[in-house]
Amino acid sequence: MENKDISQIALQRIKESGIKPISKNIFSLKRVIFWSLVGFSIVVGAVSFSVIISLLFNNDWYLYQKFGLNFIVKTIPYFWFVFLAVFTILGDYYYRKTFLGYRHRTITIVCVYIVITIVAGSTLNIIGTGKIIEESLRDHVPMYRGFIFDKDEFWSHPENGLLSGKIIGIKENLIQIIDSNGIIWIIDIDSAFVGGRAQIKIGETIKIIGDIDENNIFTVEQVRPWIGNKNNIMR
């Protein structure tokens, strides 16, 4: 009798409050939306991780000897780490909105998300996705440059011993390059260290470490590739 009274009271309150049951179609739609958002968070996280790997593998770590720890701190891709963290949190939030969300603790969901992100992001990096996305943003989204270390600007200071440009001519040990400011340089690489991945050929962009004297002559110490390729990243 008491149970019956409680059920009647509950029904009465539902009627008074005007509460209506959610239709099956709306419930199914919400399920699809939240699972889609979980999937989207994973995809974005994987892409972010692939870009992070690409940037770290192609960072100029050897410049630590020349510029110290300050250089390393400046070149860490903070923007992409924050991006990855934000979508990790969103992935956990949206998963908890699904019908399975209540079954797992936050630490479990986050750990699984990170593992999936690492595996998927590493795969994307192997096929070059991270490099392509990062270069596309750098070339076509001016605002993006404000959030990352500007590699082009950093390698455009011959007065600091840093020069980069595209090779437009080769004659024996002399190469002719044009830098980002349109200035043409003639470089003698006869006694320079040439990095194993640097290709001395027309159209190739290279980075050069050296010194410039009072006659505006650049003495080369090292020649490095502008960026590593997929096979070297995998090694």
C-alpha positions as a printed Julia matrix, in Angstrom:
235×3 Matrix{Float64}:
  0.0    0.0     0.0
  2.81   2.29    0.91
  4.55   1.52   -2.42
  1.36   2.32   -4.27
  1.06   5.62   -2.48
  4.63   6.54   -3.39
  4.09   5.69   -7.05
  0.89   7.71   -7.13
  2.64  10.65   -5.5
  5.45  10.41   -8.05
  2.98  10.34  -10.96
  1.12  13.28   -9.51
  4.33  15.32   -9.25
  5.31  14.45  -12.82
  1.93  15.68  -14.05
  2.16  18.86  -12.02
  5.69  19.6   -13.26
  4.75  18.99  -16.87
  7.64  16.57  -17.36
  7.43  14.69  -20.65
  9.42  11.6   -21.65
 12.16  12.05  -24.25
 11.3   10.41  -27.55
 13.4    7.5   -28.74
 14.54   9.44  -31.84
 15.88  12.34  -29.77
 17.63   9.94  -27.42
 19.26   8.13  -30.37
 20.28  11.43  -31.93
 21.95  12.59  -28.71
 23.8    9.27  -28.52
 25.09   9.69  -32.09
 26.13  13.31  -31.44
 28.11  12.54  -28.29
 29.86   9.53  -29.83
 30.69  11.68  -32.87
 32.18  14.31  -30.58
 34.25  11.64  -28.84
 35.53  10.47  -32.22
 36.25  14.04  -33.32
 38.24  14.67  -30.12
 40.32  11.57  -30.77
 41.02  12.58  -34.38
 42.05  16.12  -33.41
 44.2   14.76  -30.58
 45.91  12.32  -32.94
 46.6   15.07  -35.48
 47.98  17.31  -32.71
 50.29  14.54  -31.52
 51.52  13.87  -35.07
 52.39  17.58  -35.48
 54.2   17.55  -32.11
 56.3   14.55  -33.19
 57.1   16.19  -36.53
 58.18  19.45  -34.9
 60.28  17.75  -32.21
 62.01  15.36  -34.62
 62.84  18.22  -36.98
 63.89  20.68  -34.31
 67.43  22.04  -34.56
 68.65  20.4   -31.35
 72.29  20.8   -32.39
 71.95  24.57  -31.86
 71.87  23.91  -28.13
 75.67  24.12  -28.16
 75.5   27.57  -29.76
 72.52  29.14  -27.98
 72.05  27.03  -24.86
 68.89  25.98  -23.05
 67.06  29.19  -23.95
 66.86  28.06  -27.57
 65.36  24.7   -26.59
 62.74  26.37  -24.39
 61.71  28.71  -27.22
 61.29  25.93  -29.79
 59.01  23.61  -27.78
 55.59  23.49  -29.54
 53.54  24.74  -26.58
 50.58  25.58  -28.81
 50.13  21.96  -29.89
 50.64  20.6   -26.37
 47.85  22.89  -25.13
 45.68  21.9   -28.08
 46.23  18.22  -27.25
 45.42  18.78  -23.56
 42.2   20.66  -24.38
 40.89  17.88  -26.6
 41.9   15.24  -24.08
 39.66  17.0   -21.56
 36.87  17.35  -24.12
 37.19  13.69  -25.06
 36.67  12.71  -21.42
 33.74  15.14  -21.07
 31.9   13.89  -24.15
 32.53  10.23  -23.3
 30.88  10.78  -19.95
 27.78  11.97  -21.8
 27.44   8.58  -23.51
 25.57   5.64  -21.97
 28.94   4.02  -21.08
 30.39   7.09  -19.4
 29.36   6.23  -15.87
 31.2    2.91  -15.93
 34.76   4.26  -15.95
 36.8    6.65  -13.86
 38.28   9.81  -15.35
 41.86   8.51  -15.03
 40.92   5.38  -16.98
 39.24   7.34  -19.77
 42.15   9.79  -20.05
 44.75   7.0   -20.13
 42.88   5.14  -22.87
 42.46   8.39  -24.81
 46.2    9.12  -24.56
 47.15   5.61  -25.72
 44.83   5.85  -28.73
 46.13   9.33  -29.5
 49.77   8.22  -29.35
 49.2    5.2   -31.59
 47.06   7.07  -34.13
 49.26  10.18  -34.01
 52.43   8.15  -34.57
 50.82   6.46  -37.57
 49.81   9.81  -39.03
 53.33  11.1   -38.52
 54.84   8.13  -40.37
 52.79   8.96  -43.46
 53.73  12.65  -43.14
 50.38  14.07  -42.03
 51.82  16.13  -39.17
 54.4   17.79  -41.4
 51.84  18.58  -44.11
 49.34  20.1   -41.67
 51.95  22.19  -39.85
 53.44  23.55  -43.09
 49.96  24.33  -44.49
 49.05  26.31  -41.37
 52.39  28.1   -41.43
 51.97  29.07  -45.09
 48.26  29.93  -45.22
 47.24  31.03  -41.72
 49.21  34.15  -40.72
 47.72  34.13  -37.21
 49.22  30.68  -36.6
 52.76  32.08  -36.79
 52.07  34.13  -33.67
 51.59  30.97  -31.6
 54.67  29.04  -32.67
 58.42  29.41  -32.94
 59.07  31.24  -36.24
 61.73  29.1   -37.86
 61.87  31.24  -41.02
 62.6   34.41  -39.06
 65.12  32.69  -36.8
 67.19  31.5   -39.77
 67.22  34.94  -41.42
 69.94  36.53  -39.3
 73.33  36.25  -41.02
 74.7   38.75  -38.5
 74.12  36.05  -35.88
 75.67  33.35  -38.04
 72.34  31.93  -39.24
 71.3   31.92  -42.89
 68.82  29.93  -44.96
 67.7   29.95  -48.55
 66.86  28.04  -51.69
 69.72  26.82  -53.89
 69.51  28.47  -57.31
 72.97  27.68  -58.64
 75.83  25.2   -58.15
 79.38  25.39  -59.47
 81.91  22.98  -57.97
 82.19  23.94  -54.27
 80.28  27.19  -54.69
 76.52  27.33  -54.29
 74.22  30.26  -54.91
 71.19  30.69  -52.67
 68.4   33.23  -52.37
 67.13  33.96  -48.86
 63.63  34.89  -47.69
 64.41  38.59  -48.21
 65.33  38.06  -51.86
 69.06  38.54  -51.25
 71.38  36.28  -53.26
 74.4   34.77  -51.51
 77.35  32.89  -52.95
 78.51  30.26  -50.46
 81.73  28.27  -50.47
 81.06  24.89  -48.85
 84.47  23.38  -49.57
 85.54  23.26  -45.91
 82.05  23.13  -44.39
 80.39  20.24  -42.6
 77.44  19.09  -44.68
 74.74  17.28  -42.7
 73.91  13.8   -43.94
 70.35  14.74  -44.89
 71.3   17.99  -46.66
 70.96  17.7   -50.42
 73.02  20.09  -52.49
 70.82  20.44  -55.54
 68.86  23.13  -57.35
 65.59  23.99  -55.64
 66.58  22.54  -52.26
 66.22  24.78  -49.19
 69.1   24.6   -46.74
 70.18  26.13  -43.44
 73.7   27.47  -42.99
 75.67  28.16  -39.83
 78.74  30.38  -40.04
 80.05  33.9   -39.64
 79.76  37.07  -41.67
 82.73  39.46  -41.89
 82.99  43.19  -42.5
 83.01  42.63  -46.27
 79.62  40.89  -46.08
 81.21  37.56  -46.9
 79.62  34.6   -45.16
 82.05  31.91  -44.02
 80.29  28.57  -43.77
 80.8   26.13  -40.9
 77.81  23.81  -41.34
 75.16  23.11  -43.96
 71.95  21.51  -42.73
 68.69  20.42  -44.41
 65.71  22.69  -43.9
 63.62  19.81  -42.6
 63.98  16.05  -42.24
 62.14  13.58  -44.44
 59.82  10.77  -43.47
 62.45   8.02  -43.53
 64.81   9.91  -41.25
 62.0   10.65  -38.8
 61.19   6.95  -38.63
 64.86   6.12  -37.95
